[in-house]
């Protein structure tokens, strides 16, 4: 308690000092504050119609009548501060005409308190002291609008997230802080202006980046809603990770069997323009009007459509594979994780969509044998093909860029890439898959023998805080490892799977039942994280060392094969993609959603949405659900036809503008330009592009840029209110 | 005597099993967790009991030492149980567990912290104290001997290493440090108490 008192006295002391220091500044501020009153008149006089719409009437400071409404939020706020004291204090503030409090301000009765008070007291502005504006600013704006005021005559004081929740045990301190917050909000509210949001038309097309199961589902949904959709895939064929899997848990559906119909639908839909072997090169614009440049990587092979465009009627690749047969170059097939060879001209696997061959120009020797094999009728191969750039315009975009496998060799104790018989789960999928390199026979890479004892290492690189691995749970490894155990019990009589686990996370529908089933089938579960793996150099068998934590005994188990359930991580080029679209990523590298619970598909960039694993680890059902959510969200602006933009843009006070153009170069959104007006060069704002970041407004040496809703006089009034303790 | 009546003379192992081995709230000392954390400068309270430490431990397969068990006691604050367990002194401080712990804890340092706390209560095996005495008199925990000297000579090294063996005048400095912490005096006292 003594410490607290000291702190308070210090605060008052510094406040006094500040008052002295600030005093001269204050006068200047008043001069500046005169500017807004003059400005709208000038703007209105100089006639441009949009200017009228953006800047409305300003209440002179003396005439402002502010209503302050303090929310208890149950006990969230009222439990940690003295609401009555804050209310009594608010009454003493200049311009405050009405003060009230209510248990839940956001409820219908709470909102009608505002409505009634505005009408009865002829209020010109509303301040609600409650939670974060991220949560309820829209709610109270609507309430302000319904009471007859312009919705932008509302200001929020955050006394919950930034006060009562963090100062839960300091009643006195949080009450003082709430008083500060209310005083600051009132100071701004007295200077708020009427603002009118702008509407911009929305292009009736969408784009989906990545054609795995998430991207395909999103594109199919958008197409079904009648929206032209560009589906961009950087690989040569669609299907993504799911097309590499053999069976899927817990139903044991064959992955290809349930995926192929979707792939075919994507290829067939006349609303979907599928662009494989392509990448997003550049993105410009904003919600409703994204101008996207797509780089079509040189494929070396023409589709029938492309051939026809070049005048080769009946030509183009028909997927016959004659070229592949004659190609002399042999490389490891990445789709099979290097366990099968491919040629320099190749397809990933027999069921690819689209069935068009691709040349790997990094290994092609340009011998021309494929051109001859393709023949004079198809003439599909062009060894001199160059990258092409295609421009499209879309209203909204969905990112579905998926994931990579964590390079598990970094965890050296498990010996991946050192010991032949240590493989990853994705390699297991290919080995157990009938269309894989071994035709579905699980064999030891060292000698081709069928294993009889297989160890599964769960949480390999996941739930790891060392900095080498990933701190998160990869969410689907438990379940696919159970499925793997089932598959070897089913395919190899007498083979025993040993599952080394920390926790089995079988959280989904029918997942726990699946766990029961696999245990019943004979899988052995050992609760212990694998400490290290050693190889017997003669037999190439492996010794798995761990602690059976339930027996409290160390374990040294000799097995024939080890399968590491490696962690997953964001795609390598995620950073490039997210910068193109202005999307953030969270601490762990996955793309950041607008709200983890209430807006998991949205991003902080309007019109850009997330689907599937690029937002965080998901199994197939969750991925598909997230894709459908993203498609639904992305179709809303397109169906509405236009979107309302927050009127927070910058505007130019033309008589102050010297036309220096420094702001034009600073603007991160290319929203500013210089134009000739009445014989002078002045800056002009493209309001639809402006995000209201304030970079230009803060920089302008002549003070000629007016940031709507965050204008200099408004912000200076807030700072004054804080430093001067309420004196205006 | 009551126990004898209950088990009617069954072997001692069964007697041990029948003992009440639950832990109660009063067994747990939250300050123990805090002290171990402060002395070890690592995060023992973050252990999620995966077993990587015991799985890595070269001592575990050869003894009853279970480092995960000690980590659990650190989490729960089971001070008496941890400090009176003779297994506490079986760690070879190889740091394999610390290399591999996925929670980035340093279990070896947790054990060292517990040993320090145990020593404060005079709980320490005599062989550790004899090491203290050896360091005090020679500057070495394991002083040089004739077998080593012959081996060194064979390898073309000096018979004694360039330590206090070669420069015995520096032993005084080591003794000063040990005296400052009363390590030697305590060791002598406890050895005398145990061995008479």
Contacts between the chains, C-beta under 8 A, distances in Angstrom:
chain1	res1	chain2	res2	distance
A	413	B	99	8.0
A	413	B	100	5.8
A	459	B	50	7.8
A	459	B	102	7.6
A	463	B	48	8.0
A	463	B	102	6.4
A	464	B	102	4.5
A	465	B	46	7.9
A	465	B	102	6.5
A	465	B	103	5.2
A	465	B	104	4.7
A	466	B	101	7.4
A	466	B	102	6.2
A	466	B	104	4.8
A	467	B	104	7.3
A	469	B	102	6.9
A	502	B	48	7.1
A	502	B	50	4.9
A	527	B	51	7.5
A	528	B	50	6.9
A	528	B	51	3.8
A	528	B	52	8.0
A	528	B	55	6.2
A	529	B	50	3.6
A	529	B	51	5.7
A	529	B	52	4.7
A	529	B	55	7.3
A	529	B	102	6.6
A	530	B	52	7.6
A	530	B	55	6.8
A	531	B	51	7.4
A	531	B	52	4.8
A	531	B	53	7.6
A	531	B	54	7.7
A	531	B	55	2.9
A	531	B	56	4.1
A	531	B	96	7.9
A	531	B	100	5.8
A	532	B	55	7.2
A	532	B	56	6.3
A	532	B	100	7.0
A	545	B	55	5.0
A	545	B	56	7.2
A	546	B	51	5.8
A	546	B	52	7.5
A	546	B	55	4.0
A	547	B	51	3.1
A	547	B	52	7.5
A	547	B	53	7.4
A	547	B	54	3.5
A	547	B	55	4.5
A	547	B	60	7.3
A	547	B	66	7.7
A	547	B	68	5.9
A	548	B	51	7.5
A	549	B	49	6.0
A	549	B	50	7.4
A	549	B	51	4.3
A	549	B	54	7.8
A	549	B	68	6.5
A	552	B	66	5.8
A	552	B	68	7.7
A	552	B	69	6.7
A	554	B	54	5.6
A	554	B	55	6.2
A	554	B	57	7.0
A	554	B	60	4.3
A	554	B	61	4.9
A	555	B	55	7.1
A	556	B	61	6.9
